[in-house]
Amino acid sequence: MLRDVIIIDEQKCDGCGDCVTACAEGALAVIDGKAKLVSDVYCDGLGACLGHCPQGAITVVKRDVAAFDQKAVDVHLRKLGRAPAAISIHTQSHGGHVCPGSQMRAMAPHPAATPVEARSSQLGHWPIQLALLNPAAPYLQGCDLVLTAHCAPVAIPDYHARYLAGKCVALACPKLDDLARHTAKLTAILAQANPASLTVLKMEVPCCGGLAFAAKQAAEAAGWRGRFDVVTAAIAG
């Protein structure tokens, strides 16, 4: 079937193994000093490993390969001495695919020391979706840009005051959106608007690493040399 699956550029790969530990399915291994895909059936095509490769050697492409096989993955993980991933809501709705970032979690909200007060919004522009931003927009020129994962404002209680005040924002999701399209748009923004800084605010789930990867790719493609920070937010806030 034609589906997403990763490929590794062996010329770029330095065999560090960061992608191996980032793959929840155990689809990768370092063989003869290079990271390799053990089997197509172990690769879900999500690309959680992309953001963990310091050399940018991994990409997701569509290829005619065997379907992802969760049962085969479970057997493979047991042979590696690793516990199979827990069943998640994503498993039930996506034909057996398991993603750590989609697993159901129940969390107790942290009690506020004082009653939560209404605060003024710090949003200074619209639209805020990366796909809809115009690189020539006046408010983007020389701004401090915060590339924010969709889930971050929900998880971070003081998002507006802490990350948005006095800055521009671009919302994107590396898992559900077209990452290549996002990379191209961000490249255009960095090249045309030349923001003073770029902060990638991502979540701790593995798939969110793709947002930082896309930003790095865009900065290199645009020849942008501003301040670049990556902030990782915990699901618990």
JOJO-V113383 format. One record per backbone hydrogen bond with DSSP energy under -1.0 kcal/mol. NH is the residue of the N-H (numbers start at 1). CO is the residue of the C=O. Records with the same first field share a line. If there is no record, write none. Layout:
NH->CO ; CO
//
This chain:
3->63
5->61
7->59
9->57
12->9
13->9
21->17
22->18
26->23
29->36
31->34
34->31
36->29
38->27
42->39
43->40
50->47
52->49
53->50
56->53
59->7
61->5
63->3
65->1 ; 63
69->41
73->69
74->70
75->71
76->72
77->73
78->74
79->75
80->76
81->78
82->77
92->88
93->89
94->90
96->91
102->99
130->171
132->129
137->134
140->137
142->193
143->140
145->197
146->168
147->199
148->170
149->201
150->172
152->149
155->151
156->152
159->156
162->158
163->159
164->159
165->160
167->164
168->144
170->146
171->128
172->148
177->173
182->178
183->179
184->180
185->181
186->182
187->183
188->184
189->185
190->186
191->187
192->188
193->189
196->143
197->143
198->227
199->145
200->229
201->147
202->231
204->233
208->205
209->206
210->207
211->208
213->209
214->210
215->211
216->212
217->213
218->214
219->215
220->216
221->217
222->218
224->219
227->196
229->198
231->200
233->202
237->234
//
